[in-house]
Amino acid sequence: MTKTAKKIAVRKTTAKSPAKTSAAKRTPATKKQAPKSKDAPKTAPAKRTVRKVKKITPVDVIAQALLDKKAQSVLSLDLTPLDTAMCDHFVIAHADSGTQVTALAEHVEKEMQERMQEKPLRIQGKENAFWIIMDYGDVVVHIFQTTWRMFYRLEALWADAIQKDYSENPK
C-alpha cells in the first residue's frame, strides 16, 4: 500500500459514521457483570423498621377526656374475667360540683364522637348531676360528685375486677 492509501484507511477506521453515533445515543450501554462466585461474601438484607402502633381503645379515650377536664381519681375496671358483668369495662371518676360533673360528661361524649365515632346508647343522671352514667355498650362511664362516689364505692363492689388507675402524669 502506498502512503496515501494507508492514510485513507486510517481515516476511515477512526472516523465515526453518523448512524453509529445516533444509535449509540439511543440505546444505553449495558455492562456485562461477571458471574458471582459461590465464595463471594453475601450482603445482609436491609433491615425494616417496624413501628408498633398502639391501638387506642374507648377506655383510653374516655379516661383521657376525663383527665382533660380535671376529673379526680379516674380509674377503669376490667370486668371481662367476671361472668356476672353486664359490660366489659367501667370507667369511674368524680368531681366536686354538679357543674363539673356535667362538663365531664359532655366532654366525654364529644371526644368519643370525634375520636371513636361512637355515641352513647343511654345517658342517665344529667338532670341532677349527682351521678351521670353513660352507656357505650361494652364500656359504662360513671361520673360522680365526690360524696356520692364515697357512698356507693363501686370499686369495692367490683373488687374482683382488674383495676387500672389513670393519672395526669403517667410514667
Backbone torsions as a table, in degrees:
resi	resn	phi	psi	omega
1	MET	NA	147.1	178.3
2	THR	-84.7	168.1	-178.8
3	LYS	-62.5	-40.2	-179.7
4	THR	-68.9	-35.0	178.3
5	ALA	-67.8	-37.2	178.0
6	LYS	-65.4	-41.9	179.6
7	LYS	-62.5	-41.3	179.3
8	ILE	-66.4	-41.1	179.5
9	ALA	-64.6	-39.7	178.6
10	VAL	-66.6	-42.2	178.9
11	ARG	-61.5	-41.0	-178.8
12	LYS	-66.1	-38.7	-178.4
13	THR	-75.0	-30.2	-179.5
14	THR	-88.9	-20.5	-178.9
15	ALA	-76.1	141.1	179.3
16	LYS	-95.3	135.6	177.0
17	SER	-85.0	149.0	-179.5
18	PRO	-62.9	-30.2	-179.7
19	ALA	-68.3	-38.7	-179.4
20	LYS	-69.8	-38.8	-178.1
21	THR	-70.3	-39.0	179.6
22	SER	-70.4	-35.1	177.8
23	ALA	-68.9	-36.0	179.6
24	ALA	-67.3	-33.9	179.4
25	LYS	-72.6	-32.3	-177.2
26	ARG	-73.5	-39.8	-177.4
27	THR	-106.2	130.0	179.8
28	PRO	-71.7	148.6	179.2
29	ALA	-76.3	130.2	178.2
30	THR	-104.0	132.8	179.5
31	LYS	-95.8	134.3	175.7
32	LYS	-85.7	129.0	179.1
33	GLN	-96.4	145.7	178.1
34	ALA	-69.4	141.8	178.8
35	PRO	-61.3	141.2	-178.4
36	LYS	-73.9	136.7	177.9
37	SER	-83.8	160.1	-179.2
38	LYS	-68.7	-21.9	-177.9
39	ASP	-87.7	-3.9	-177.9
40	ALA	-68.0	140.2	-179.3
41	PRO	-67.0	139.2	179.2
42	LYS	-89.3	141.7	177.8
43	THR	-87.4	144.8	-179.7
44	ALA	-72.6	142.6	178.1
45	PRO	-66.8	151.4	-179.3
46	ALA	-65.2	137.3	179.6
47	LYS	-79.8	136.3	176.6
48	ARG	-95.1	136.2	177.0
49	THR	-91.7	119.2	-179.2
50	VAL	-109.8	121.2	177.0
51	ARG	-96.7	132.5	175.0
52	LYS	-87.6	122.0	-179.6
53	VAL	-100.0	120.9	179.8
54	LYS	-76.8	126.6	179.6
55	LYS	-75.6	129.4	180.0
56	ILE	-83.6	126.8	-179.6
57	THR	-100.3	159.8	175.9
58	PRO	-58.6	-33.9	179.2
59	VAL	-63.1	-42.4	178.8
60	ASP	-64.9	-41.4	179.5
61	VAL	-64.1	-43.9	-179.9
62	ILE	-64.8	-46.0	-179.4
63	ALA	-62.1	-41.8	179.6
64	GLN	-66.8	-38.4	178.2
65	ALA	-63.7	-39.6	178.1
66	LEU	-65.9	-41.1	178.8
67	LEU	-68.1	-32.3	178.0
68	ASP	-59.9	-34.3	-178.3
69	LYS	-101.3	21.7	172.7
70	LYS	65.3	40.1	172.9
71	ALA	-69.6	154.4	-177.8
72	GLN	-106.3	146.4	175.5
73	SER	47.4	58.3	179.1
74	VAL	-79.4	125.0	175.8
75	LEU	-145.9	157.4	176.5
76	SER	-119.6	148.5	176.7
77	LEU	-116.4	121.7	177.2
78	ASP	-88.7	109.9	-175.2
79	LEU	-98.1	4.0	-175.9
80	THR	-61.1	-34.3	178.5
81	PRO	-71.7	-16.0	-177.2
82	LEU	-88.1	134.3	-178.2
83	ASP	-76.8	-24.7	-173.4
84	THR	-93.0	2.6	-175.1
85	ALA	-76.5	145.2	179.4
86	MET	-92.8	-6.7	177.2
87	CYS	-150.0	178.5	-178.3
88	ASP	-88.9	-33.7	-175.9
89	HIS	-141.7	145.1	165.3
90	PHE	-111.0	139.9	168.5
91	VAL	-118.8	125.4	-173.9
92	ILE	-123.4	136.7	176.2
93	ALA	-152.7	167.7	175.8
94	HIS	-144.9	163.6	178.0
95	ALA	-142.4	166.2	-174.0
96	ASP	-83.7	-23.1	-176.7
97	SER	-130.0	160.1	176.7
98	GLY	-63.9	-34.1	178.6
99	THR	-63.6	-42.9	179.5
100	GLN	-70.7	-35.6	176.8
101	VAL	-60.5	-44.7	178.3
102	THR	-64.2	-41.9	178.9
103	ALA	-63.0	-39.8	177.6
104	LEU	-62.0	-46.1	-179.6
105	ALA	-62.3	-42.8	179.9
106	GLU	-65.6	-37.9	179.4
107	HIS	-69.0	-40.2	176.5
108	VAL	-60.9	-45.2	179.8
109	GLU	-60.5	-43.5	-179.7
110	LYS	-65.5	-46.0	-178.8
111	GLU	-65.9	-40.1	178.6
112	MET	-65.8	-36.5	177.9
113	GLN	-67.4	-44.0	-177.0
114	GLU	-72.9	-46.2	-171.8
115	ARG	-91.5	-30.4	-177.1
116	MET	-116.4	-5.1	-177.9
117	GLN	54.7	43.4	179.1
118	GLU	-125.6	136.4	173.4
119	LYS	-107.4	150.9	178.6
120	PRO	-68.9	144.6	176.2
121	LEU	-70.7	-39.2	179.5
122	ARG	-147.6	149.6	170.1
123	ILE	-132.5	128.3	179.1
124	GLN	-124.7	143.6	171.0
125	GLY	98.0	4.7	179.9
126	LYS	-68.5	-25.5	-176.7
127	GLU	-66.7	-34.1	178.6
128	ASN	-112.6	-18.9	175.4
129	ALA	59.6	30.4	171.0
130	PHE	-83.1	-40.1	-177.0
131	TRP	-152.4	111.1	179.0
132	ILE	-104.4	129.4	178.5
133	ILE	-113.6	128.7	178.6
134	MET	-120.1	122.3	-176.9
135	ASP	-103.7	116.1	176.3
136	TYR	-109.9	25.1	-179.6
137	GLY	86.0	-88.5	-179.9
138	ASP	-80.9	-16.6	-178.8
139	VAL	-125.9	130.3	175.7
140	VAL	-118.1	128.3	-177.4
141	VAL	-104.0	130.5	177.4
142	HIS	-117.3	117.7	177.4
143	ILE	-119.2	114.8	-174.6
144	PHE	-107.8	161.2	157.3
145	GLN	-81.2	153.2	-170.6
146	THR	-54.6	-47.0	-177.0
147	THR	-64.6	-35.5	-179.3
148	TRP	-74.1	-32.2	176.4
149	ARG	-66.7	-40.5	178.6
150	MET	-66.6	-31.5	-179.7
151	PHE	-72.4	-47.6	-175.0
152	TYR	-83.4	-29.2	175.8
153	ARG	43.6	62.1	-179.6
154	LEU	-61.4	-31.7	179.1
155	GLU	-61.2	-38.8	179.3
156	ALA	-74.3	-32.9	179.7
157	LEU	-66.1	-37.5	178.8
158	TRP	-108.0	50.8	-174.9
159	ALA	-65.7	-23.5	179.7
160	ASP	-77.2	-12.5	-178.3
161	ALA	-74.8	155.6	176.9
162	ILE	-81.5	122.6	-176.8
163	GLN	-99.6	140.6	172.4
164	LYS	-128.4	121.2	-177.8
165	ASP	-94.5	128.5	177.2
166	TYR	-101.7	135.4	176.8
167	SER	-128.6	165.4	-177.9
168	GLU	-71.6	-24.5	-178.7
169	ASN	-118.9	76.8	179.9
170	PRO	-67.5	144.4	-177.0
171	LYS	-90.7	NA	NA
